[in-house]
């Protein structure tokens, strides 16, 4: 039994790594083909693609009248995205940050997290109307990205592969990332249960990290390939997408219960965004010392959770 789960775990990780390679190559190639800035690709296609597990879990839960898990899923993933994923990625390689990310995207991410906190504080739920408001902000964000792609100078086209091949590469890679994350989470959870770990430990570690595995492997792979804009844009865009699209869509289906215990976590998510902004605002780089500080911060947060 455990041998089969270990085999599935290995297969899942292999799918994640190979899928990330194809996904980054495909999306970066599309950016080069059409002269689209890599940052815009990272903030849109890559961010939305790697947030698919969070979206699938939350929207499916809403359809099954179990929308209460949405806030924990999104807030937990957003904290982990910054502290663990950008932490690990910046420890491996220094990340250069675009000026627009520092001036607009990170502050916008912090701002909508504050909006979510206020929604939870006032109503203890995200209502239908608040879901529509989040969707309105999402449409404004997409408009901003459209203007960003139009105003930036086109990048040099060095891509020789055809557009259909690039699209297929990105689609297959993205599918492998999502499928690989599910296989990895399921097998790791099964192994944890076999060796006697508690359900709470499994939920706080394996499942939380599992839904963020696409962001992790994509960001690390993009950074190692020299596509730092995709790596950073992936995380910032994913966090924005998680709040505006995932929670907004879920609340549009059914009111989302905001349990009081998640208020502190949402405050931590706000401070996590502020910490990211402080770490890059002066040098426009996310370096190893800051990455180590992020990892230490998540360790302290995890210890507090326990």
C-alpha positions as CSV (number, residue, x, y, z in Angstrom):
1,X,0.0,0.0,0.0
2,X,2.6,2.5,1.0
3,X,4.9,1.5,-1.9
4,X,2.1,2.4,-4.3
5,X,1.6,5.8,-2.6
6,X,5.3,6.5,-2.8
7,X,5.3,5.6,-6.5
8,X,2.3,8.0,-7.0
9,X,4.1,10.7,-5.1
10,X,7.2,10.3,-7.4
11,X,4.9,10.4,-10.5
12,X,3.2,13.5,-9.1
13,X,6.4,15.4,-8.6
14,X,7.7,14.4,-12.0
15,X,4.5,15.7,-13.6
16,X,5.0,19.0,-11.7
17,X,8.6,19.5,-12.7
18,X,8.1,18.5,-16.4
19,X,4.8,20.4,-16.6
20,X,6.4,23.5,-15.2
21,X,9.1,23.3,-17.8
22,X,6.6,23.1,-20.6
23,X,4.2,25.7,-19.1
24,X,7.0,28.3,-18.6
25,X,8.5,27.6,-22.1
26,X,5.1,27.9,-23.7
27,X,4.0,31.1,-22.0
28,X,7.3,32.8,-22.3
29,X,7.3,31.8,-26.0
30,X,3.9,33.3,-26.5
31,X,5.1,36.5,-24.9
32,X,8.0,36.6,-27.3
33,X,5.9,35.8,-30.3
34,X,3.4,38.6,-29.8
35,X,5.7,41.1,-28.1
36,X,3.7,40.8,-24.8
37,X,5.8,41.7,-21.7
38,X,6.6,38.7,-19.6
39,X,5.2,40.5,-16.5
40,X,1.8,40.6,-18.1
41,X,1.9,36.9,-19.0
42,X,2.9,36.2,-15.4
43,X,0.1,38.3,-14.0
44,X,-2.6,36.7,-16.2
45,X,-2.2,33.3,-17.9
46,X,0.4,31.9,-15.5
47,X,-1.2,33.3,-12.4
48,X,-4.7,32.1,-13.3
49,X,-3.4,28.7,-14.5
50,X,-1.5,28.0,-11.3
51,X,-4.5,29.2,-9.2
52,X,-6.7,26.5,-10.7
53,X,-6.5,24.2,-7.7
54,X,-7.7,27.0,-5.3
55,X,-10.5,28.0,-7.8
56,X,-11.6,24.4,-8.3
57,X,-11.7,23.6,-4.5
58,X,-13.6,26.7,-3.6
59,X,-16.1,26.8,-6.4
60,X,-16.8,23.1,-6.1
61,X,-17.3,23.5,-2.3
62,X,-19.7,26.3,-3.0
63,X,-21.8,24.2,-5.4
64,X,-21.9,21.5,-2.6
65,X,-23.1,24.1,0.0
66,X,-19.7,24.0,1.8
67,X,-18.4,27.5,0.9
68,X,-17.0,28.0,4.4
69,X,-13.7,26.5,3.5
70,X,-13.1,29.2,0.8
71,X,-11.7,31.9,3.1
72,X,-9.2,29.5,4.8
73,X,-8.2,28.1,1.4
74,X,-7.5,31.5,-0.2
75,X,-6.0,33.3,2.8
76,X,-3.8,30.4,3.7
77,X,-2.6,30.0,0.1
78,X,-1.9,33.7,-0.2
79,X,0.3,33.7,2.9
80,X,2.1,30.6,1.8
81,X,2.6,32.0,-1.8
82,X,4.6,34.9,-0.5
83,X,6.5,33.6,2.5
84,X,7.2,30.1,1.2
85,X,7.2,30.3,-2.6
86,X,8.9,33.7,-3.0
87,X,11.1,32.8,0.0
88,X,12.3,29.6,-1.6
89,X,12.7,31.1,-5.1
90,X,14.7,34.2,-3.8
91,X,17.0,31.9,-1.8
92,X,17.8,30.0,-5.0
93,X,18.2,33.1,-7.2
94,X,17.8,36.8,-6.7
95,X,14.6,38.1,-8.3
96,X,14.4,41.5,-10.1
97,X,11.1,43.3,-9.6
98,X,9.5,45.6,-12.1
99,X,8.7,49.2,-11.1
100,X,5.1,48.7,-12.0
101,X,4.9,45.7,-9.6
102,X,6.2,47.8,-6.7
103,X,4.1,50.8,-7.5
104,X,0.8,49.2,-8.5
105,X,0.4,45.4,-8.3
106,X,1.8,44.8,-4.8
107,X,-0.1,47.7,-3.3
108,X,-3.3,46.6,-5.1
109,X,-2.8,43.1,-3.7
110,X,-2.5,44.6,-0.2
111,X,-5.5,46.8,-0.7
112,X,-7.9,44.0,-1.8
113,X,-6.7,41.9,1.2
114,X,-7.7,44.8,3.4
115,X,-11.0,45.0,1.6
116,X,-11.5,41.2,2.3
117,X,-10.6,41.8,6.0
118,X,-13.2,44.5,6.3
119,X,-15.9,42.3,4.7
120,X,-15.2,39.6,7.2
121,X,-15.1,42.0,10.1
122,X,-18.4,43.7,9.3
123,X,-20.6,40.9,8.2
124,X,-18.8,37.6,9.1
125,X,-19.5,36.6,5.5
126,X,-18.9,37.7,2.0
127,X,-22.3,38.5,0.5
128,X,-23.7,38.3,-3.0
129,X,-23.3,42.0,-3.5
130,X,-19.7,41.9,-2.1
131,X,-19.0,39.1,-4.5
132,X,-20.2,41.3,-7.3
133,X,-18.0,44.2,-6.0
134,X,-14.9,41.8,-6.0
135,X,-15.7,40.9,-9.6
136,X,-15.9,44.6,-10.5
137,X,-12.4,45.1,-9.0
138,X,-11.3,42.0,-11.0
139,X,-12.5,43.6,-14.3
140,X,-10.7,46.8,-13.4
141,X,-7.6,44.8,-12.8
142,X,-7.9,43.1,-16.2
143,X,-8.4,46.6,-17.8
144,X,-5.2,47.7,-16.1
145,X,-3.3,44.7,-17.4
146,X,-4.6,45.4,-20.9
147,X,-3.3,49.0,-20.7
148,X,0.0,47.7,-19.2
149,X,0.5,45.4,-22.2
150,X,-0.4,48.2,-24.6
151,X,1.8,50.9,-23.1
152,X,5.0,48.8,-22.7
153,X,7.5,48.5,-25.5
154,X,7.2,45.1,-27.3
155,X,10.0,42.7,-26.4
156,X,12.2,41.2,-29.1
157,X,10.7,38.2,-30.8
158,X,13.3,35.4,-30.6
159,X,10.7,32.6,-30.6
160,X,10.9,30.3,-33.7
161,X,8.1,27.8,-32.8
162,X,4.6,28.2,-34.1
163,X,1.8,29.7,-32.0
164,X,-0.2,26.4,-32.0
165,X,2.8,24.5,-30.7
166,X,3.4,27.1,-28.0
167,X,-0.3,27.1,-27.0
168,X,-0.2,23.3,-26.9
169,X,3.0,23.3,-24.8
170,X,1.5,25.8,-22.3
171,X,-1.9,23.9,-22.1
172,X,-0.3,20.5,-21.7
173,X,2.2,21.8,-19.1
174,X,-0.5,23.6,-17.2
175,X,-2.7,20.5,-17.2
176,X,0.3,18.4,-15.9
177,X,0.9,20.9,-13.1
178,X,-2.7,20.8,-11.9
179,X,-3.0,17.0,-12.2
180,X,0.5,16.5,-10.7
181,X,-0.5,18.7,-7.7
182,X,-3.6,16.6,-7.1
183,X,-1.7,13.3,-7.3
184,X,1.0,14.6,-5.0
185,X,-1.4,15.9,-2.4
186,X,-3.5,12.7,-2.5
187,X,-0.6,10.4,-2.2
188,X,1.2,12.5,0.5
189,X,-2.0,12.6,2.5
190,X,-2.4,8.8,2.2
191,X,1.2,8.3,3.4
192,X,0.7,10.7,6.3
193,X,-2.4,8.7,7.4
194,X,-0.6,5.4,7.1
195,X,2.2,6.6,9.4
196,X,-0.3,8.0,11.8
197,X,-0.1,11.8,11.4
198,X,-3.1,13.8,12.5
199,X,-5.7,15.2,10.2
200,X,-5.0,18.7,11.5
201,X,-1.3,18.3,10.7
202,X,-2.1,17.0,7.2
203,X,-4.5,19.9,6.5
204,X,-2.1,22.6,7.8
205,X,0.9,21.3,5.9
206,X,0.4,18.9,3.0
207,X,-2.9,20.1,1.7
208,X,-2.0,23.8,2.1
209,X,1.3,23.4,0.3
210,X,-0.3,21.0,-2.2
211,X,-2.7,23.6,-3.6
212,X,0.2,26.0,-3.9
213,X,2.6,23.5,-5.6
214,X,1.8,24.8,-9.1
215,X,2.9,28.3,-8.0
216,X,6.0,26.9,-6.4
217,X,7.3,24.8,-9.3
218,X,6.3,27.5,-11.9
219,X,8.0,30.3,-10.0
220,X,11.2,28.4,-9.3
221,X,11.4,27.1,-12.9
222,X,10.7,30.5,-14.4
223,X,13.4,32.1,-12.2
224,X,16.0,29.5,-13.1
225,X,15.2,30.1,-16.8
226,X,15.8,33.8,-16.4
227,X,12.1,34.7,-16.5
228,X,12.0,36.6,-13.2
229,X,9.0,38.7,-14.3
230,X,6.9,35.5,-14.7
231,X,8.1,34.2,-11.3
232,X,7.1,37.3,-9.4
233,X,4.0,38.1,-11.5
234,X,2.8,34.5,-11.0
235,X,2.7,35.0,-7.2
236,X,1.3,38.5,-7.1
237,X,-1.2,37.7,-9.8
238,X,-2.3,34.5,-8.1
239,X,-2.9,36.3,-4.8
240,X,-5.0,38.9,-6.6
241,X,-6.8,36.2,-8.6
242,X,-7.5,34.2,-5.5
243,X,-9.3,37.0,-3.7
244,X,-11.1,38.7,-6.6
245,X,-12.0,35.8,-8.8
246,X,-12.1,32.8,-6.5
247,X,-13.9,34.5,-3.5
248,X,-15.9,36.8,-5.8
249,X,-17.2,33.8,-7.9
250,X,-17.9,31.7,-4.8
251,X,-19.8,34.6,-3.1
252,X,-21.8,35.1,-6.3
253,X,-22.9,31.4,-6.1
254,X,-23.6,31.5,-2.3
255,X,-22.6,33.8,0.6
256,X,-19.2,32.8,1.9
257,X,-19.0,32.4,5.7
258,X,-16.0,34.3,7.1
259,X,-15.3,32.6,10.4
260,X,-13.8,34.9,13.1
261,X,-10.7,32.7,13.5
262,X,-9.7,33.7,10.0
263,X,-9.6,37.5,10.8
264,X,-6.2,37.1,12.4
265,X,-5.0,35.1,9.4
266,X,-6.2,37.8,7.0
267,X,-4.4,40.4,9.1
268,X,-1.3,38.3,8.7
269,X,-1.9,38.1,5.0
270,X,-2.0,41.9,4.9
271,X,1.3,42.2,6.8
272,X,2.8,39.6,4.6
273,X,2.0,41.7,1.5
274,X,3.4,44.8,3.3
275,X,6.6,42.8,4.2
276,X,7.0,41.9,0.5
277,X,6.6,45.5,-0.6
278,X,9.2,46.7,2.0
279,X,11.7,44.0,1.0
280,X,11.7,45.2,-2.7
281,X,10.7,48.9,-2.7
282,X,14.3,50.3,-2.3
283,X,16.4,47.9,-4.4
284,X,13.8,46.5,-6.8
285,X,15.3,43.1,-6.0
286,X,14.2,40.2,-3.8
287,X,17.5,38.8,-2.4
288,X,18.4,35.8,-0.4
289,X,18.4,37.5,3.1
290,X,14.8,38.6,2.5
291,X,13.9,35.2,1.3
292,X,15.4,33.6,4.4
293,X,13.4,36.1,6.5
294,X,10.2,35.1,4.7
295,X,10.9,31.4,5.4
296,X,11.5,32.2,9.0
297,X,8.3,34.2,9.1
298,X,6.3,31.3,7.8
299,X,8.0,29.0,10.4
300,X,6.9,31.4,13.2
301,X,3.3,31.5,11.7
302,X,3.2,27.7,11.5
303,X,4.4,27.4,15.1
304,X,1.6,29.9,16.2
305,X,-1.0,27.8,14.3
306,X,0.1,24.7,16.2
